[in-house]
Amino acid sequence: MPQTLDPELRRALAERVRYCHEMGIYDFYRRENAATDGVSSAVVESEIREEMAARKSAVVPAIAATNLVAITSSSESGITDPIAALQLIREDLGDCTRCKLHKGRTNLVFGVGSPRAELMFVGEGPGADEDAQGEPFVGRAGQLLNNMIKAMGLRREDVYIANIVKCRPPGNRTPEPDECETCSPFLMRQIATIKPKVIVALGATAAKNLLAISSSLGELRGHWYDFKPAGSDPSWPGARLAVTYHPAYLLRDPRQKGETWKDLQMVMKYLGIEPSKKAGE
């Protein structure tokens, strides 16, 4: 008799299939041998249960964790010029209608900065100013991020800036899981193309989506994580990922600027960057 899956496992399977579809994977193959099928199904069920348990009780380790996110073969594969590769990714996005966020947007916000940046910042999603201009971090939070970058001894043009989702959520609400999952393959392709040495996740939403960990921001800060989209260039060792506060949060609670500076100093030390003379002001 066919095995009946419990509702929680069925939902996990459905989420995995939907995620594969969003990444362009539609073909799934199954062995016909009944004995082999039984083993395969048991292995798959075991893997999914382990994944569900890990997400429920994820604990941030004191040492760097590894996060591999799968990306499918894409139109930019084999292209060595990151400018051309990013352009192809943007063309693949097109006038995106893959999730409901497109209904209220003015402009899709792809990303901005150096296609060869060693440092990449990833935020949550566009706000009103970003939606109007089609560029990430151009409002008040963006001005603060610019100051943070300048304090590090860099220019905005030296880094690359993107978001978890590329369309503004209504009322600046937190992006929903399905919206993040829909956008994530394109963000992974951007990261794999730019090949940064360091990624800084700005805020809890960016950190949790990049790391697939449900821990608090306080638990995630102060640690290094190894991050490399699976399927990216094997000659690229991947990026180190750090977590800090979102500039918009710092506007609401300036007391955390000192803690944010500590996070950025950790990044600067790794990259060998000397801070500007006015750093920390």
C-alpha positions as CSV (number, residue, x, y, z in Angstrom):
1,M,0.0,0.0,0.0
2,P,1.3,3.5,-0.7
3,Q,2.8,5.3,2.3
4,T,0.8,8.2,3.7
5,L,2.9,11.3,4.5
6,D,2.1,13.2,7.6
7,P,0.9,16.8,6.9
8,E,4.1,18.5,8.1
9,L,6.3,16.3,5.8
10,R,3.8,16.8,3.0
11,R,4.1,20.6,3.4
12,A,7.9,20.4,3.4
13,L,7.9,18.4,0.2
14,A,5.5,20.8,-1.4
15,E,7.8,23.7,-0.4
16,R,10.8,22.0,-1.8
17,V,9.1,21.3,-5.2
18,R,7.8,24.9,-5.4
19,Y,11.3,26.2,-4.7
20,C,12.7,24.0,-7.5
21,H,10.1,25.3,-9.9
22,E,11.0,28.8,-9.0
23,M,14.6,28.0,-9.9
24,G,13.6,26.6,-13.2
25,I,13.7,22.9,-12.3
26,Y,10.6,21.0,-13.5
27,D,11.8,17.5,-14.3
28,F,12.0,15.0,-11.5
29,Y,13.0,11.4,-12.2
30,R,12.1,8.3,-10.2
31,R,13.6,4.8,-10.4
32,E,11.1,2.0,-11.3
33,N,12.6,-0.7,-9.1
34,A,10.4,-1.0,-6.1
35,A,13.1,-2.0,-3.6
36,T,15.3,0.9,-4.7
37,D,12.3,3.2,-4.5
38,G,11.7,2.3,-1.0
39,V,15.3,3.1,0.0
40,S,15.2,6.3,-2.0
41,S,12.0,7.4,-0.4
42,A,13.3,6.6,3.0
43,V,16.4,8.6,2.4
44,V,14.5,11.6,1.0
45,E,12.1,11.5,4.0
46,S,15.0,11.3,6.4
47,E,16.8,14.2,4.8
48,I,13.7,16.4,4.8
49,R,12.9,15.6,8.5
50,E,16.5,16.4,9.4
51,E,16.2,19.7,7.5
52,M,13.0,20.6,9.3
53,A,14.5,19.7,12.7
54,A,17.6,21.8,12.0
55,R,15.6,24.8,11.0
56,K,13.5,24.5,14.2
57,S,16.5,24.2,16.6
58,A,19.2,26.0,14.7
59,V,22.0,27.2,17.0
60,V,24.7,29.6,15.8
61,P,28.1,28.0,16.2
62,A,31.1,29.8,17.6
63,I,33.0,29.0,14.4
64,A,32.1,29.8,10.8
65,A,29.2,27.9,9.4
66,T,28.8,26.9,5.8
67,N,25.8,27.8,3.6
68,L,25.5,26.3,0.2
69,V,22.5,27.5,-1.9
70,A,21.8,25.7,-5.1
71,I,21.6,27.6,-8.4
72,T,20.8,26.1,-11.7
73,S,22.8,26.4,-14.9
74,S,22.0,29.9,-16.2
75,S,22.4,32.1,-19.2
76,E,25.5,33.8,-17.8
77,S,27.4,30.4,-17.2
78,G,30.7,30.5,-18.9
79,I,30.8,34.3,-19.3
80,T,33.9,35.7,-17.6
81,D,32.9,39.4,-17.9
82,P,30.8,40.1,-14.7
83,I,29.3,43.2,-16.3
84,A,27.9,41.2,-19.2
85,A,26.8,38.4,-16.8
86,L,24.9,40.8,-14.6
87,Q,23.2,42.2,-17.6
88,L,22.0,38.8,-18.6
89,I,20.6,38.1,-15.1
90,R,18.8,41.4,-15.3
91,E,17.4,40.4,-18.7
92,D,16.2,37.1,-17.3
93,L,14.4,39.0,-14.6
94,G,12.7,41.1,-17.2
95,D,9.5,42.8,-16.1
96,C,9.2,40.3,-13.3
97,T,5.7,39.1,-12.3
98,R,6.8,35.9,-10.4
99,C,5.3,37.0,-7.1
100,K,2.6,39.4,-5.9
101,L,5.1,42.1,-5.0
102,H,5.2,43.2,-8.6
103,K,1.6,44.5,-8.4
104,G,2.5,47.6,-6.3
105,R,6.0,48.4,-7.6
106,T,7.1,51.4,-9.7
107,N,10.5,50.1,-10.5
108,L,12.3,46.8,-10.1
109,V,15.4,47.4,-7.9
110,F,18.1,45.0,-9.2
111,G,21.4,46.1,-7.6
112,V,24.1,48.7,-8.0
113,G,27.9,49.0,-7.6
114,S,31.1,47.4,-8.8
115,P,30.6,44.1,-10.6
116,R,34.0,43.1,-9.3
117,A,33.4,44.3,-5.7
118,E,35.2,42.5,-2.9
119,L,32.5,43.7,-0.5
120,M,28.8,43.2,-1.0
121,F,25.9,44.5,1.2
122,V,22.5,42.7,1.1
123,G,19.5,44.4,2.6
124,E,15.9,43.5,3.0
125,G,14.0,45.2,0.2
126,P,13.4,48.5,-1.5
127,G,11.6,51.3,0.2
128,A,9.6,54.2,-1.3
129,D,12.7,56.2,-2.5
130,E,14.3,53.0,-3.9
131,D,11.0,52.0,-5.7
132,A,10.8,55.5,-7.2
133,Q,14.4,55.6,-8.4
134,G,15.0,51.9,-9.2
135,E,18.2,51.8,-7.1
136,P,18.8,50.3,-3.7
137,F,19.6,52.4,-0.6
138,V,19.0,55.9,-1.9
139,G,16.7,57.2,0.9
140,R,17.7,58.1,4.5
141,A,18.8,54.6,5.3
142,G,20.9,54.7,2.1
143,Q,22.6,57.9,3.1
144,L,23.5,56.3,6.4
145,L,24.9,53.3,4.6
146,N,26.9,55.6,2.4
147,N,28.4,57.1,5.5
148,M,29.2,53.7,6.9
149,I,30.9,52.7,3.6
150,K,32.9,56.0,3.7
151,A,33.9,55.4,7.3
152,M,35.4,52.1,6.2
153,G,37.6,54.0,3.7
154,L,35.6,53.0,0.7
155,R,33.2,54.6,-1.8
156,R,29.7,53.4,-2.7
157,E,31.1,52.7,-6.2
158,D,33.6,50.2,-4.7
159,V,31.0,47.9,-3.3
160,Y,27.9,46.1,-4.6
161,I,24.5,46.7,-3.0
162,A,21.5,44.5,-3.4
163,N,18.4,43.3,-1.5
164,I,16.7,40.0,-0.7
165,V,13.7,41.0,-2.8
166,K,13.8,43.4,-5.7
167,C,10.3,44.9,-5.4
168,R,9.0,47.1,-2.6
169,P,6.7,45.2,-0.2
170,P,3.5,47.2,0.5
171,G,3.9,49.6,3.4
172,N,7.5,48.5,3.7
173,R,6.4,45.3,5.5
174,T,8.7,42.4,5.9
175,P,8.9,40.3,2.7
176,E,7.0,37.0,3.1
177,P,8.8,33.7,2.7
178,D,7.5,32.8,-0.7
179,E,8.5,36.3,-2.0
180,C,12.0,35.8,-0.7
181,E,12.2,32.3,-2.2
182,T,11.1,33.6,-5.6
183,C,13.8,36.3,-5.6
184,S,16.6,34.3,-4.1
185,P,17.8,32.4,-7.2
186,F,18.5,35.8,-8.9
187,L,20.3,37.1,-5.9
188,M,22.4,33.9,-5.7
189,R,23.3,34.4,-9.4
190,Q,24.4,37.9,-8.7
191,I,26.6,36.8,-5.8
192,A,28.1,34.0,-7.9
193,T,28.8,36.5,-10.7
194,I,30.4,39.2,-8.5
195,K,32.3,36.7,-6.3
196,P,32.8,39.0,-3.4
197,K,35.3,38.2,-0.6
198,V,32.8,39.4,2.0
199,I,29.0,39.7,2.2
200,V,27.4,41.9,4.9
201,A,23.8,41.0,5.7
202,L,22.0,44.1,6.8
203,G,19.3,43.2,9.3
204,A,17.5,40.1,10.4
205,T,15.6,39.5,7.2
206,A,18.7,39.5,5.1
207,A,20.6,37.3,7.6
208,K,17.9,34.7,8.1
209,N,17.3,34.4,4.3
210,L,20.9,34.1,3.4
211,L,21.8,31.7,6.2
212,A,18.5,29.8,6.5
213,I,18.8,30.2,10.2
214,S,16.0,31.5,12.4
215,S,18.2,32.8,15.2
216,S,18.0,36.3,16.5
217,L,20.2,39.1,15.1
218,G,22.0,39.3,18.4
219,E,23.0,35.6,18.1
220,L,24.0,36.0,14.5
221,R,26.2,39.0,14.9
222,G,29.9,38.7,15.7
223,H,30.5,35.5,13.8
224,W,31.9,34.6,10.3
225,Y,29.9,32.3,8.0
226,D,31.2,30.7,4.9
227,F,28.8,31.3,2.0
228,K,29.0,30.0,-1.6
229,P,26.0,29.3,-3.9
230,A,26.3,25.7,-5.0
231,G,27.0,25.5,-8.7
232,S,29.1,28.6,-8.8
233,D,32.6,28.8,-10.2
234,P,34.6,26.0,-8.5
235,S,37.7,28.2,-8.6
236,W,36.0,30.8,-6.4
237,P,36.5,29.8,-2.7
238,G,33.3,31.6,-1.7
239,A,32.6,34.6,0.5
240,R,32.7,35.2,4.2
241,L,29.4,36.5,5.5
242,A,29.0,38.8,8.5
243,V,25.7,40.1,10.0
244,T,25.0,43.6,11.3
245,Y,22.1,46.0,11.9
246,H,20.1,47.5,9.0
247,P,20.7,51.2,8.5
248,A,17.0,51.9,8.9
249,Y,17.1,50.3,12.4
250,L,20.0,52.5,13.2
251,L,18.0,55.6,12.3
252,R,15.4,54.5,14.9
253,D,18.0,53.5,17.5
254,P,21.3,55.4,17.0
255,R,22.7,53.7,20.2
256,Q,23.4,50.6,18.1
257,K,25.8,52.5,15.8
258,G,28.7,51.6,18.0
259,E,27.9,47.9,17.7
260,T,27.5,48.2,14.0
261,W,31.0,49.8,13.8
262,K,32.4,46.8,15.6
263,D,30.9,44.5,13.0
264,L,32.3,46.7,10.2
265,Q,35.7,46.7,11.8
266,M,35.7,42.9,11.7
267,V,35.0,43.1,8.0
268,M,37.7,45.7,7.5
269,K,40.3,43.6,9.3
270,Y,39.5,40.6,7.1
271,L,39.8,42.7,3.9
272,G,42.9,44.6,5.1
273,I,41.1,48.0,4.9
274,E,42.3,51.0,6.9
275,P,39.4,53.1,8.3
276,S,39.1,56.8,7.4
277,K,40.2,59.4,9.9
278,K,36.6,60.3,10.7
279,A,35.5,56.7,11.2
280,G,33.0,56.1,13.9
281,E,31.6,59.6,13.9
